[in-house]
Amino acid sequence: MPTLWLSDSQKIGVAFCSGGFFFLIFGLILFFDRALLAMGNILFLIGVTMLLGPQRTFLFFARKQKWRGSLAFWAGILLILMRWTLIGFAVECYGIFVLFGEFFKTIAGFAYNIPVVGPYLSKALQVAGDKAGANERAHKDLPV
């Protein structure tokens, strides 16, 4: 099997991000289990750091345009660790929406080719990207 353009540490980072995603899903299925949500957050942050590198990860969260998203994301993690799981998860979801909202427009281009539901899904992702403020920033000063 041919290897992708990812280095070995980046492949491990993808595995950590995937594990974090699955822990978050299991935490939701088990009615906002604090331990699973916290483990999912930790694995996700380790995975992102291994994917991008420490410097680029810091630059991603420290961007001027994303201060609200970064603050909400970190506040959500803190609230989850302080046993306010439902409120913490809602705040964290808002932070993720603001941080990664411009990615919705990228996904919309691929979603358009899905049979039957593609155009509708693409339109919804375009609107979500606009709501997250993707047009305002237009990918300026992205470290990644």
C-alpha positions in Angstrom: 0.0 0.0 0.0 1.5 3.4 -1.0 2.1 5.8 1.9 0.3 9.1 1.9 2.0 12.5 2.3 1.8 12.3 6.0 4.8 11.6 8.2 4.7 8.9 10.8 4.0 11.4 13.6 1.2 12.9 11.6 -0.3 9.5 11.1 -0.2 9.0 14.8 -1.8 12.4 15.2 -4.7 11.3 12.9 -5.1 8.2 15.1 -5.3 10.4 18.2 -7.8 12.8 16.6 -9.9 9.8 15.6 -9.8 8.4 19.1 -10.7 11.7 20.5 -13.7 11.9 18.1 -14.9 8.5 19.1 -14.5 9.2 22.8 -16.6 12.4 22.4 -19.3 10.4 20.5 -19.3 7.7 23.3 -19.5 10.5 25.9 -22.5 11.9 24.2 -24.2 8.5 23.8 -23.7 7.9 27.5 -25.5 11.1 28.4 -22.5 13.5 28.7 -20.2 11.3 30.6 -17.5 13.6 32.0 -14.6 11.2 31.8 -15.2 10.2 28.2 -15.7 13.8 27.1 -12.5 14.9 28.9 -10.5 12.0 27.4 -11.9 12.9 24.0 -10.8 16.5 24.4 -7.3 15.5 25.5 -6.9 13.0 22.7 -8.1 15.5 20.1 -5.7 18.2 21.4 -2.8 15.8 21.3 -3.8 14.7 17.8 -4.0 18.2 16.5 -0.6 19.1 18.0 1.0 16.0 16.4 -0.7 16.8 13.1 0.3 20.5 12.9 3.2 20.7 15.3 3.3 22.7 18.5 4.1 26.1 16.9 1.4 25.9 14.2 -1.1 24.6 16.8 -0.4 27.6 19.0 -0.7 30.0 16.1 -4.0 28.4 15.1 -5.5 29.0 18.5 -3.9 32.4 19.0 -5.1 34.1 15.8 -6.7 37.5 16.3 -9.7 36.5 14.1 -10.4 33.4 16.2 -10.2 34.7 19.7 -13.9 34.1 20.5 -13.7 30.5 19.2 -10.5 29.8 21.1 -11.8 31.3 24.3 -15.1 29.3 24.0 -13.3 26.1 23.1 -10.9 26.3 26.1 -13.8 27.5 28.4 -15.8 24.5 27.3 -13.0 22.1 28.1 -12.6 23.7 31.5 -16.3 23.5 32.2 -16.3 19.8 31.3 -13.4 19.2 33.7 -15.3 21.1 36.4 -18.3 18.7 36.0 -20.6 21.1 34.1 -20.7 18.7 31.1 -23.8 19.9 29.3 -23.0 23.6 29.4 -19.3 22.9 28.8 -20.1 20.8 25.7 -22.4 23.4 24.3 -19.8 26.1 24.8 -17.1 23.9 23.3 -19.3 23.2 20.3 -19.7 26.9 19.7 -15.9 27.3 19.9 -15.4 24.5 17.4 -17.9 26.0 15.1 -16.1 29.3 15.1 -12.6 27.8 14.9 -13.3 25.4 12.1 -16.3 27.1 10.4 -14.4 28.2 7.3 -13.8 24.5 6.6 -17.5 24.0 6.0 -17.2 25.9 2.7 -14.4 23.5 1.6 -16.5 20.5 2.4 -19.5 22.0 0.5 -17.5 21.7 -2.7 -17.1 18.0 -2.2 -20.7 17.5 -0.9 -22.2 18.9 -4.0 -21.3 15.7 -5.9 -23.3 13.4 -3.6 -26.3 12.0 -5.5 -29.8 13.3 -4.5 -28.9 15.2 -1.3 -25.6 16.7 -2.5 -26.9 20.1 -3.6 -29.0 20.6 -0.5 -26.2 19.5 1.8 -23.8 21.8 0.0 -26.1 24.7 0.4 -26.5 24.0 4.1 -22.7 23.8 4.5 -22.3 27.1 2.6 -24.7 28.8 4.9 -23.0 27.3 8.0 -19.6 28.6 6.7 -21.1 32.1 6.2 -22.6 32.0 9.7 -19.2 31.1 11.1 -17.7 34.2 9.4 -15.7 32.5 6.6 -16.3 35.4 4.2 -15.0 38.0 6.7 -11.7 36.3 7.2 -11.2 34.8 3.7 -8.4 32.6 4.9 -6.1 35.5 5.9 -3.0 34.6 7.9 -3.8 30.9 8.2 -0.9 29.1 9.8 -2.1 25.8 8.4 
